[in-house]
Amino acid sequence: MRIEATDERQRLWENLLEATDQSAKSKALDDAARYYCRMRGDVAGYGTGKVEELLRAADERGSLTASEIAEILDSRELSVSYETSWSLGD
């Protein structure tokens, strides 16, 4: 498959390489495609999408904490986590 490398597409691929921490465009594109399929869902091999899962959880529970959202959206392609810390005094 040959994909025309327009100026806009070149900038997008450069940003994708940086965002995915990959050194090859093909690996970065693979990660992005897997992530999109995982978030969207409803395609072979991915089942229910993470976005649908997030919306369903929010609807069922009424609200979600940041850590609950991170747990749902976490994926192999894009790690999502949430940490909090508290401090009192000086």
Summary of the structure (lengths in Angstrom):
residues: 90
radius of gyration: 17.4
end to end distance: 60.5
largest distance: 60.9
contacts: 189
relative contact order: 0.10
helix: 56%
strand: 2%
